[in-house]
Amino acid sequence: MSSELRHLVDSARPYPLVRLSGMLDATTTATVRDVLLDVLAGQPAALVVDVGELEIGEPAAVGVLSDVRRETKWWPAAHLTLCDSREIWRESGWEVRKDCEQAFGEPHEGHRISLDLEPHVGAARQCREAITEACGRWGRAALSDSARIVATEMINNVVAHARTPMIVLIATAGDGLSVAVRDRSATVPTYRGTPVAPTAYGGRGMLLIDSVATRWGSLLLADGKVVWALLSG
């Protein structure tokens, strides 16, 4: 008999709350990863996961939470909290609290915008305008040019290759900014660190992103991916 895992996402709080129940074992770890990464792909400042009703069928399966923590360390770098009283969760590297209500503090005061865009030629221009306006409001005008470069290249990659609807996420990250684009293609970008020949067609997008970003990467999701970049203030 296959293991069963159930989940419920509650977004009506300062941070998302995910309630997991059922069985955690080798057959359900992929589902746990997919559920948590899908929520984290929305770039919340924090994530609270209630595992009080989750039965541990295989202790090694707890490692999936360590994997999620490692994959999201740089982006979205959300504060991760588990709610339960069992000591085994402390091996995950997440903060552990007995009471979920204690995990919710004051809402994060950072700034963020989210844009739903279709894969057409005007998408990058629409995003650049939004970035210019947001950076002015957030006191990040000095990062506006770099953010526009990164967003333009990411969006153009979606338009040219993924050809799916996308979600663009721009947010403050400390004194800097994060720029991320989620699409529905599982093909992740590659960058070999070598210049592109002047006669080559395309291939310069990741070179430009690498030249202005402090760090960048991608997060593979069940229904696509997120490509993200961090810009230092």
Steps between C-alpha positions, in 0.01 A plus 500: 500500500635842405559761768264795524599858569259790533568871506309822559637847425367788710596837350278715723782572746806725512692209344375185326417203722521151352340213694640158413335175611517134408822307449852629438713233335703443184187500283365834626815712532467623140149625576621682812775666299262603222243643741753704699692629199177604329416719801856632528500587131260780592792659691347523849714655771433193717332159484343308788436126459283307748624139513322403821274256315771364272603143575866417439516168319874522429728728708724561197206664322533801732799590281260643240459803727876547509498484120232770478694719741819460293327562165339822624789634710577789264158545343249570633702462825175480696501435873395134536315372807357157586228453762519180707649370825704207361877537516561328166407816312799687641718295265338687210670831581162677521393697805267278704219630724241304692220746429427634151351821635838584655656483155311801369645836593456840344476497118827557321543864405673433170361607165398277211303506178372215286417526131309242295621528142432322175794399276479785251755757381362780718536306826854620575409864441200471733722352771771765458244773560380328817859458626582867445194608696555248781869575542418868535244430774726256684813714501678262262540734201871417475408136426231579247722465190643165611155370595362600161787320323445182699123502459523574128733207434297260713174601336644487150622146571145402588359669191757340269531154654245404766209680328278468808328750727734629771498662841764766565589566865695807608578551868735674737765272648683675780661804338467340157238353269395160379364441151332170414296362212286186526390320184359159412804355327728253679801599287745687723746756361868417473802727508854381437672822600653561156430795266259447214641548150390828335356301211301264724123517500371551857671353803586836657214518749661303782832677435329834564325371810825357636676833440262705717366253757671417828360148475248324279353154461190298425247298694339202326131459581244231427341719230799697374774709658602830653811683383616754757775758553616709796629854461710660772424846629 
